[in-house]
Amino acid sequence: MKQPEATVYEEPNYFVETESPTFFCKPRRKVLQVEQCLTDFLNANAFEKKRSVCWRCSYGRKNREDFAEE
């Protein structure tokens, strides 16, 4: 007796990463995606992580202002 073939269901990938613009972050001395910069900047300032290089960073502030304009 022949067994029926199994049906394979593929789940959609909701976490597909899109390419974010990049820039050179002088305080961190590396190339960062703007999305990562915004996340780190907002976390450092929201939770007052004063030891973080992102605390009141001018690059993070500029990226946040540019993002808010869009």
PDB file with one MODEL, atoms N, CA, C and O in Angstrom:
MODEL        1
ATOM      1  N   MET A   1       0.836  -1.178   0.000  1.00  0.00           N
ATOM      2  CA  MET A   1       0.000   0.000   0.000  1.00  0.00           C
ATOM      3  C   MET A   1       0.885   1.247   0.000  1.00  0.00           C
ATOM      4  O   MET A   1       1.814   1.349   0.802  1.00  0.00           O
ATOM      5  N   LYS A   2       0.608   2.175  -0.876  1.00  0.00           N
ATOM      6  CA  LYS A   2       1.401   3.398  -1.011  1.00  0.00           C
ATOM      7  C   LYS A   2       0.924   4.440   0.006  1.00  0.00           C
ATOM      8  O   LYS A   2      -0.272   4.701   0.136  1.00  0.00           O
ATOM      9  N   GLN A   3       1.896   5.033   0.730  1.00  0.00           N
ATOM     10  CA  GLN A   3       1.554   6.053   1.718  1.00  0.00           C
ATOM     11  C   GLN A   3       1.457   7.415   1.032  1.00  0.00           C
ATOM     12  O   GLN A   3       2.220   7.709   0.112  1.00  0.00           O
ATOM     13  N   PRO A   4       0.519   8.240   1.484  1.00  0.00           N
ATOM     14  CA  PRO A   4       0.407   9.580   0.885  1.00  0.00           C
ATOM     15  C   PRO A   4       1.623  10.431   1.248  1.00  0.00           C
ATOM     16  O   PRO A   4       2.211  10.283   2.319  1.00  0.00           O
ATOM     17  N   GLU A   5       1.979  11.316   0.337  1.00  0.00           N
ATOM     18  CA  GLU A   5       3.123  12.201   0.576  1.00  0.00           C
ATOM     19  C   GLU A   5       2.757  13.259   1.620  1.00  0.00           C
ATOM     20  O   GLU A   5       1.625  13.739   1.672  1.00  0.00           O
ATOM     21  N   ALA A   6       3.713  13.597   2.423  1.00  0.00           N
ATOM     22  CA  ALA A   6       3.498  14.603   3.463  1.00  0.00           C
ATOM     23  C   ALA A   6       3.469  15.994   2.833  1.00  0.00           C
ATOM     24  O   ALA A   6       4.255  16.308   1.940  1.00  0.00           O
ATOM     25  N   THR A   7       2.568  16.793   3.308  1.00  0.00           N
ATOM     26  CA  THR A   7       2.471  18.170   2.835  1.00  0.00           C
ATOM     27  C   THR A   7       3.359  19.040   3.714  1.00  0.00           C
ATOM     28  O   THR A   7       3.274  18.986   4.941  1.00  0.00           O
ATOM     29  N   VAL A   8       4.194  19.827   3.093  1.00  0.00           N
ATOM     30  CA  VAL A   8       5.102  20.702   3.827  1.00  0.00           C
ATOM     31  C   VAL A   8       4.543  22.119   3.790  1.00  0.00           C
ATOM     32  O   VAL A   8       4.329  22.696   2.725  1.00  0.00           O
ATOM     33  N   TYR A   9       4.317  22.654   4.964  1.00  0.00           N
ATOM     34  CA  TYR A   9       3.839  24.030   5.078  1.00  0.00           C
ATOM     35  C   TYR A   9       5.006  24.915   5.488  1.00  0.00           C
ATOM     36  O   TYR A   9       5.718  24.627   6.450  1.00  0.00           O
ATOM     37  N   GLU A  10       5.185  25.987   4.746  1.00  0.00           N
ATOM     38  CA  GLU A  10       6.250  26.933   5.085  1.00  0.00           C
ATOM     39  C   GLU A  10       5.628  28.151   5.744  1.00  0.00           C
ATOM     40  O   GLU A  10       4.692  28.757   5.222  1.00  0.00           O
ATOM     41  N   GLU A  11       6.166  28.488   6.890  1.00  0.00           N
ATOM     42  CA  GLU A  11       5.680  29.672   7.585  1.00  0.00           C
ATOM     43  C   GLU A  11       6.281  30.912   6.952  1.00  0.00           C
ATOM     44  O   GLU A  11       7.455  30.913   6.581  1.00  0.00           O
ATOM     45  N   PRO A  12       5.489  31.968   6.824  1.00  0.00           N
ATOM     46  CA  PRO A  12       6.050  33.205   6.263  1.00  0.00           C
ATOM     47  C   PRO A  12       7.082  33.795   7.211  1.00  0.00           C
ATOM     48  O   PRO A  12       6.932  33.709   8.430  1.00  0.00           O
ATOM     49  N   ASN A  13       8.119  34.387   6.661  1.00  0.00           N
ATOM     50  CA  ASN A  13       9.175  34.993   7.467  1.00  0.00           C
ATOM     51  C   ASN A  13       8.813  36.460   7.709  1.00  0.00           C
ATOM     52  O   ASN A  13       9.001  37.315   6.843  1.00  0.00           O
ATOM     53  N   TYR A  14       8.292  36.726   8.905  1.00  0.00           N
ATOM     54  CA  TYR A  14       7.882  38.087   9.239  1.00  0.00           C
ATOM     55  C   TYR A  14       9.055  38.960   9.652  1.00  0.00           C
ATOM     56  O   TYR A  14       8.922  40.181   9.745  1.00  0.00           O
ATOM     57  N   PHE A  15      10.185  38.352   9.895  1.00  0.00           N
ATOM     58  CA  PHE A  15      11.331  39.094  10.403  1.00  0.00           C
ATOM     59  C   PHE A  15      12.391  39.294   9.337  1.00  0.00           C
ATOM     60  O   PHE A  15      13.585  39.197   9.623  1.00  0.00           O
ATOM     61  N   VAL A  16      11.975  39.568   8.127  1.00  0.00           N
ATOM     62  CA  VAL A  16      12.916  39.811   7.051  1.00  0.00           C
ATOM     63  C   VAL A  16      13.552  41.173   7.295  1.00  0.00           C
ATOM     64  O   VAL A  16      12.859  42.182   7.425  1.00  0.00           O
ATOM     65  N   GLU A  17      14.860  41.188   7.354  1.00  0.00           N
ATOM     66  CA  GLU A  17      15.559  42.437   7.613  1.00  0.00           C
ATOM     67  C   GLU A  17      15.702  43.227   6.317  1.00  0.00           C
ATOM     68  O   GLU A  17      16.119  42.694   5.288  1.00  0.00           O
ATOM     69  N   THR A  18      15.356  44.476   6.386  1.00  0.00           N
ATOM     70  CA  THR A  18      15.535  45.349   5.239  1.00  0.00           C
ATOM     71  C   THR A  18      16.838  46.112   5.434  1.00  0.00           C
ATOM     72  O   THR A  18      17.272  46.356   6.560  1.00  0.00           O
ATOM     73  N   GLU A  19      17.432  46.471   4.350  1.00  0.00           N
ATOM     74  CA  GLU A  19      18.690  47.198   4.429  1.00  0.00           C
ATOM     75  C   GLU A  19      18.429  48.636   4.871  1.00  0.00           C
ATOM     76  O   GLU A  19      17.666  49.368   4.241  1.00  0.00           O
ATOM     77  N   SER A  20      19.057  49.007   5.931  1.00  0.00           N
ATOM     78  CA  SER A  20      18.973  50.355   6.463  1.00  0.00           C
ATOM     79  C   SER A  20      20.204  51.119   5.992  1.00  0.00           C
ATOM     80  O   SER A  20      21.270  50.523   5.834  1.00  0.00           O
ATOM     81  N   PRO A  21      20.081  52.428   5.765  1.00  0.00           N
ATOM     82  CA  PRO A  21      21.269  53.198   5.392  1.00  0.00           C
ATOM     83  C   PRO A  21      22.344  53.100   6.475  1.00  0.00           C
ATOM     84  O   PRO A  21      22.038  52.947   7.657  1.00  0.00           O
ATOM     85  N   THR A  22      23.576  53.189   6.060  1.00  0.00           N
ATOM     86  CA  THR A  22      24.689  53.096   7.004  1.00  0.00           C
ATOM     87  C   THR A  22      25.482  54.402   7.027  1.00  0.00           C
ATOM     88  O   THR A  22      25.395  55.217   6.109  1.00  0.00           O
ATOM     89  N   PHE A  23      26.248  54.577   8.089  1.00  0.00           N
ATOM     90  CA  PHE A  23      27.120  55.738   8.221  1.00  0.00           C
ATOM     91  C   PHE A  23      28.265  55.357   9.152  1.00  0.00           C
ATOM     92  O   PHE A  23      28.190  54.347   9.851  1.00  0.00           O
ATOM     93  N   PHE A  24      29.318  56.159   9.163  1.00  0.00           N
ATOM     94  CA  PHE A  24      30.438  55.907  10.064  1.00  0.00           C
ATOM     95  C   PHE A  24      30.200  56.665  11.360  1.00  0.00           C
ATOM     96  O   PHE A  24      30.096  57.891  11.370  1.00  0.00           O
ATOM     97  N   CYS A  25      30.117  55.917  12.449  1.00  0.00           N
ATOM     98  CA  CYS A  25      29.897  56.493  13.780  1.00  0.00           C
ATOM     99  C   CYS A  25      31.263  56.749  14.419  1.00  0.00           C
ATOM    100  O   CYS A  25      31.990  55.808  14.738  1.00  0.00           O
ATOM    101  N   LYS A  26      31.608  58.020  14.603  1.00  0.00           N
ATOM    102  CA  LYS A  26      32.907  58.357  15.177  1.00  0.00           C
ATOM    103  C   LYS A  26      33.051  57.917  16.641  1.00  0.00           C
ATOM    104  O   LYS A  26      34.103  57.394  17.007  1.00  0.00           O
ATOM    105  N   PRO A  27      32.026  58.111  17.496  1.00  0.00           N
ATOM    106  CA  PRO A  27      32.196  57.668  18.886  1.00  0.00           C
ATOM    107  C   PRO A  27      32.445  56.161  19.013  1.00  0.00           C
ATOM    108  O   PRO A  27      33.207  55.733  19.880  1.00  0.00           O
ATOM    109  N   ARG A  28      31.816  55.365  18.168  1.00  0.00           N
ATOM    110  CA  ARG A  28      32.010  53.909  18.228  1.00  0.00           C
ATOM    111  C   ARG A  28      33.128  53.433  17.306  1.00  0.00           C
ATOM    112  O   ARG A  28      33.605  52.304  17.422  1.00  0.00           O
ATOM    113  N   ARG A  29      33.536  54.297  16.398  1.00  0.00           N
ATOM    114  CA  ARG A  29      34.597  53.997  15.433  1.00  0.00           C
ATOM    115  C   ARG A  29      34.278  52.778  14.565  1.00  0.00           C
ATOM    116  O   ARG A  29      35.120  51.903  14.364  1.00  0.00           O
ATOM    117  N   LYS A  30      33.024  52.743  14.048  1.00  0.00           N
ATOM    118  CA  LYS A  30      32.650  51.669  13.132  1.00  0.00           C
ATOM    119  C   LYS A  30      31.442  52.097  12.297  1.00  0.00           C
ATOM    120  O   LYS A  30      30.772  53.082  12.608  1.00  0.00           O
ATOM    121  N   VAL A  31      31.183  51.350  11.251  1.00  0.00           N
ATOM    122  CA  VAL A  31      30.042  51.615  10.389  1.00  0.00           C
ATOM    123  C   VAL A  31      28.802  51.006  11.038  1.00  0.00           C
ATOM    124  O   VAL A  31      28.801  49.833  11.411  1.00  0.00           O
ATOM    125  N   LEU A  32      27.751  51.807  11.170  1.00  0.00           N
ATOM    126  CA  LEU A  32      26.505  51.366  11.792  1.00  0.00           C
ATOM    127  C   LEU A  32      25.334  51.585  10.855  1.00  0.00           C
ATOM    128  O   LEU A  32      25.368  52.465   9.994  1.00  0.00           O
ATOM    129  N   GLN A  33      24.309  50.789  11.026  1.00  0.00           N
ATOM    130  CA  GLN A  33      23.055  51.059  10.347  1.00  0.00           C
ATOM    131  C   GLN A  33      22.322  52.125  11.145  1.00  0.00           C
ATOM    132  O   GLN A  33      22.417  52.166  12.372  1.00  0.00           O
ATOM    133  N   VAL A  34      21.596  52.979  10.455  1.00  0.00           N
ATOM    134  CA  VAL A  34      20.862  54.054  11.120  1.00  0.00           C
ATOM    135  C   VAL A  34      19.871  53.460  12.123  1.00  0.00           C
ATOM    136  O   VAL A  34      19.674  54.019  13.202  1.00  0.00           O
ATOM    137  N   GLU A  35      19.254  52.344  11.779  1.00  0.00           N
ATOM    138  CA  GLU A  35      18.302  51.692  12.677  1.00  0.00           C
ATOM    139  C   GLU A  35      18.959  51.303  14.003  1.00  0.00           C
ATOM    140  O   GLU A  35      18.370  51.500  15.066  1.00  0.00           O
ATOM    141  N   GLN A  36      20.162  50.756  13.947  1.00  0.00           N
ATOM    142  CA  GLN A  36      20.878  50.367  15.169  1.00  0.00           C
ATOM    143  C   GLN A  36      21.266  51.596  15.985  1.00  0.00           C
ATOM    144  O   GLN A  36      21.193  51.585  17.214  1.00  0.00           O
ATOM    145  N   CYS A  37      21.671  52.640  15.301  1.00  0.00           N
ATOM    146  CA  CYS A  37      22.024  53.891  15.965  1.00  0.00           C
ATOM    147  C   CYS A  37      20.820  54.452  16.722  1.00  0.00           C
ATOM    148  O   CYS A  37      20.936  54.844  17.883  1.00  0.00           O
ATOM    149  N   LEU A  38      19.668  54.486  16.059  1.00  0.00           N
ATOM    150  CA  LEU A  38      18.465  55.013  16.706  1.00  0.00           C
ATOM    151  C   LEU A  38      18.075  54.182  17.920  1.00  0.00           C
ATOM    152  O   LEU A  38      17.718  54.734  18.961  1.00  0.00           O
ATOM    153  N   THR A  39      18.140  52.869  17.796  1.00  0.00           N
ATOM    154  CA  THR A  39      17.787  51.989  18.909  1.00  0.00           C
ATOM    155  C   THR A  39      18.698  52.229  20.100  1.00  0.00           C
ATOM    156  O   THR A  39      18.225  52.383  21.226  1.00  0.00           O
ATOM    157  N   ASP A  40      20.001  52.262  19.857  1.00  0.00           N
ATOM    158  CA  ASP A  40      20.959  52.455  20.944  1.00  0.00           C
ATOM    159  C   ASP A  40      20.851  53.856  21.547  1.00  0.00           C
ATOM    160  O   ASP A  40      20.936  54.017  22.765  1.00  0.00           O
ATOM    161  N   PHE A  41      20.666  54.862  20.700  1.00  0.00           N
ATOM    162  CA  PHE A  41      20.537  56.240  21.168  1.00  0.00           C
ATOM    163  C   PHE A  41      19.300  56.402  22.057  1.00  0.00           C
ATOM    164  O   PHE A  41      19.376  56.985  23.139  1.00  0.00           O
ATOM    165  N   LEU A  42      18.165  55.883  21.591  1.00  0.00           N
ATOM    166  CA  LEU A  42      16.932  56.012  22.361  1.00  0.00           C
ATOM    167  C   LEU A  42      17.003  55.241  23.672  1.00  0.00           C
ATOM    168  O   LEU A  42      16.535  55.729  24.701  1.00  0.00           O
ATOM    169  N   ASN A  43      17.581  54.046  23.647  1.00  0.00           N
ATOM    170  CA  ASN A  43      17.717  53.267  24.879  1.00  0.00           C
ATOM    171  C   ASN A  43      18.643  53.956  25.878  1.00  0.00           C
ATOM    172  O   ASN A  43      18.343  54.003  27.071  1.00  0.00           O
ATOM    173  N   ALA A  44      19.751  54.483  25.405  1.00  0.00           N
ATOM    174  CA  ALA A  44      20.704  55.140  26.301  1.00  0.00           C
ATOM    175  C   ALA A  44      20.091  56.364  26.964  1.00  0.00           C
ATOM    176  O   ALA A  44      20.323  56.612  28.147  1.00  0.00           O
ATOM    177  N   ASN A  45      19.315  57.125  26.217  1.00  0.00           N
ATOM    178  CA  ASN A  45      18.730  58.337  26.770  1.00  0.00           C
ATOM    179  C   ASN A  45      17.461  58.061  27.571  1.00  0.00           C
ATOM    180  O   ASN A  45      17.201  58.748  28.559  1.00  0.00           O
ATOM    181  N   ALA A  46      16.674  57.078  27.170  1.00  0.00           N
ATOM    182  CA  ALA A  46      15.446  56.759  27.901  1.00  0.00           C
ATOM    183  C   ALA A  46      15.756  56.148  29.261  1.00  0.00           C
ATOM    184  O   ALA A  46      15.076  56.434  30.247  1.00  0.00           O
ATOM    185  N   PHE A  47      16.784  55.307  29.311  1.00  0.00           N
ATOM    186  CA  PHE A  47      17.133  54.639  30.563  1.00  0.00           C
ATOM    187  C   PHE A  47      18.317  55.289  31.272  1.00  0.00           C
ATOM    188  O   PHE A  47      18.850  54.741  32.236  1.00  0.00           O
ATOM    189  N   GLU A  48      18.721  56.459  30.788  1.00  0.00           N
ATOM    190  CA  GLU A  48      19.808  57.249  31.367  1.00  0.00           C
ATOM    191  C   GLU A  48      21.078  56.433  31.581  1.00  0.00           C
ATOM    192  O   GLU A  48      21.667  56.436  32.662  1.00  0.00           O
ATOM    193  N   LYS A  49      21.482  55.737  30.524  1.00  0.00           N
ATOM    194  CA  LYS A  49      22.729  54.967  30.556  1.00  0.00           C
ATOM    195  C   LYS A  49      23.884  55.924  30.250  1.00  0.00           C
ATOM    196  O   LYS A  49      24.352  55.998  29.114  1.00  0.00           O
ATOM    197  N   LYS A  50      24.328  56.637  31.248  1.00  0.00           N
ATOM    198  CA  LYS A  50      25.323  57.682  31.062  1.00  0.00           C
ATOM    199  C   LYS A  50      26.702  57.156  30.692  1.00  0.00           C
ATOM    200  O   LYS A  50      27.537  57.915  30.200  1.00  0.00           O
ATOM    201  N   ARG A  51      26.953  55.882  30.918  1.00  0.00           N
ATOM    202  CA  ARG A  51      28.252  55.310  30.563  1.00  0.00           C
ATOM    203  C   ARG A  51      28.308  54.880  29.101  1.00  0.00           C
ATOM    204  O   ARG A  51      29.375  54.537  28.592  1.00  0.00           O
ATOM    205  N   SER A  52      27.164  54.899  28.431  1.00  0.00           N
ATOM    206  CA  SER A  52      27.097  54.506  27.026  1.00  0.00           C
ATOM    207  C   SER A  52      27.627  55.637  26.142  1.00  0.00           C
ATOM    208  O   SER A  52      27.425  56.814  26.440  1.00  0.00           O
ATOM    209  N   VAL A  53      28.305  55.268  25.054  1.00  0.00           N
ATOM    210  CA  VAL A  53      28.781  56.292  24.120  1.00  0.00           C
ATOM    211  C   VAL A  53      27.614  56.950  23.396  1.00  0.00           C
ATOM    212  O   VAL A  53      27.769  58.014  22.797  1.00  0.00           O
ATOM    213  N   CYS A  54      26.452  56.320  23.452  1.00  0.00           N
ATOM    214  CA  CYS A  54      25.262  56.860  22.786  1.00  0.00           C
ATOM    215  C   CYS A  54      24.529  57.900  23.631  1.00  0.00           C
ATOM    216  O   CYS A  54      23.596  58.542  23.148  1.00  0.00           O
ATOM    217  N   TRP A  55      24.941  58.071  24.881  1.00  0.00           N
ATOM    218  CA  TRP A  55      24.304  59.058  25.765  1.00  0.00           C
ATOM    219  C   TRP A  55      24.510  60.450  25.187  1.00  0.00           C
ATOM    220  O   TRP A  55      25.638  60.933  25.101  1.00  0.00           O
ATOM    221  N   ARG A  56      23.435  61.081  24.800  1.00  0.00           N
ATOM    222  CA  ARG A  56      23.443  62.429  24.225  1.00  0.00           C
ATOM    223  C   ARG A  56      24.412  62.576  23.050  1.00  0.00           C
ATOM    224  O   ARG A  56      25.080  63.601  22.912  1.00  0.00           O
ATOM    225  N   CYS A  57      24.481  61.562  22.221  1.00  0.00           N
ATOM    226  CA  CYS A  57      25.361  61.563  21.052  1.00  0.00           C
ATOM    227  C   CYS A  57      24.807  62.488  19.966  1.00  0.00           C
ATOM    228  O   CYS A  57      23.613  62.459  19.669  1.00  0.00           O
ATOM    229  N   SER A  58      25.667  63.296  19.386  1.00  0.00           N
ATOM    230  CA  SER A  58      25.220  64.231  18.346  1.00  0.00           C
ATOM    231  C   SER A  58      24.781  63.508  17.077  1.00  0.00           C
ATOM    232  O   SER A  58      23.867  63.961  16.387  1.00  0.00           O
ATOM    233  N   TYR A  59      25.436  62.372  16.762  1.00  0.00           N
ATOM    234  CA  TYR A  59      25.030  61.596  15.583  1.00  0.00           C
ATOM    235  C   TYR A  59      23.641  60.987  15.798  1.00  0.00           C
ATOM    236  O   TYR A  59      22.797  61.025  14.903  1.00  0.00           O
ATOM    237  N   GLY A  60      23.411  60.431  16.979  1.00  0.00           N
ATOM    238  CA  GLY A  60      22.115  59.848  17.296  1.00  0.00           C
ATOM    239  C   GLY A  60      21.010  60.895  17.285  1.00  0.00           C
ATOM    240  O   GLY A  60      19.908  60.641  16.798  1.00  0.00           O
ATOM    241  N   ARG A  61      21.309  62.069  17.823  1.00  0.00           N
ATOM    242  CA  ARG A  61      20.326  63.158  17.828  1.00  0.00           C
ATOM    243  C   ARG A  61      19.973  63.581  16.408  1.00  0.00           C
ATOM    244  O   ARG A  61      18.804  63.793  16.084  1.00  0.00           O
ATOM    245  N   LYS A  62      20.994  63.700  15.566  1.00  0.00           N
ATOM    246  CA  LYS A  62      20.770  64.096  14.165  1.00  0.00           C
ATOM    247  C   LYS A  62      19.956  63.028  13.433  1.00  0.00           C
ATOM    248  O   LYS A  62      19.023  63.356  12.701  1.00  0.00           O
ATOM    249  N   ASN A  63      20.302  61.761  13.625  1.00  0.00           N
ATOM    250  CA  ASN A  63      19.543  60.680  12.971  1.00  0.00           C
ATOM    251  C   ASN A  63      18.102  60.667  13.457  1.00  0.00           C
ATOM    252  O   ASN A  63      17.187  60.422  12.671  1.00  0.00           O
ATOM    253  N   ARG A  64      17.889  60.928  14.746  1.00  0.00           N
ATOM    254  CA  ARG A  64      16.534  60.952  15.304  1.00  0.00           C
ATOM    255  C   ARG A  64      15.737  62.096  14.713  1.00  0.00           C
ATOM    256  O   ARG A  64      14.560  61.924  14.398  1.00  0.00           O
ATOM    257  N   GLU A  65      16.346  63.255  14.556  1.00  0.00           N
ATOM    258  CA  GLU A  65      15.658  64.399  13.967  1.00  0.00           C
ATOM    259  C   GLU A  65      15.302  64.124  12.506  1.00  0.00           C
ATOM    260  O   GLU A  65      14.203  64.451  12.059  1.00  0.00           O
ATOM    261  N   ASP A  66      16.231  63.525  11.767  1.00  0.00           N
ATOM    262  CA  ASP A  66      15.977  63.193  10.360  1.00  0.00           C
ATOM    263  C   ASP A  66      14.858  62.171  10.239  1.00  0.00           C
ATOM    264  O   ASP A  66      14.013  62.268   9.349  1.00  0.00           O
ATOM    265  N   PHE A  67      14.856  61.184  11.144  1.00  0.00           N
ATOM    266  CA  PHE A  67      13.817  60.155  11.131  1.00  0.00           C
ATOM    267  C   PHE A  67      12.449  60.757  11.434  1.00  0.00           C
ATOM    268  O   PHE A  67      11.446  60.361  10.841  1.00  0.00           O
ATOM    269  N   ALA A  68      12.410  61.716  12.362  1.00  0.00           N
ATOM    270  CA  ALA A  68      11.153  62.338  12.749  1.00  0.00           C
ATOM    271  C   ALA A  68      10.562  63.190  11.618  1.00  0.00           C
ATOM    272  O   ALA A  68       9.345  63.355  11.538  1.00  0.00           O
ATOM    273  N   GLU A  69      11.408  63.720  10.760  1.00  0.00           N
ATOM    274  CA  GLU A  69      10.941  64.546   9.640  1.00  0.00           C
ATOM    275  C   GLU A  69      10.262  63.734   8.560  1.00  0.00           C
ATOM    276  O   GLU A  69       9.413  64.251   7.833  1.00  0.00           O
ATOM    277  N   GLU A  70      10.626  62.461   8.446  1.00  0.00           N
ATOM    278  CA  GLU A  70      10.073  61.614   7.370  1.00  0.00           C
ATOM    279  C   GLU A  70       8.629  61.299   7.540  1.00  0.00           C
ATOM    280  O   GLU A  70       8.048  60.600   6.709  1.00  0.00           O
TER     281      GLU A  70
ENDMDL
END
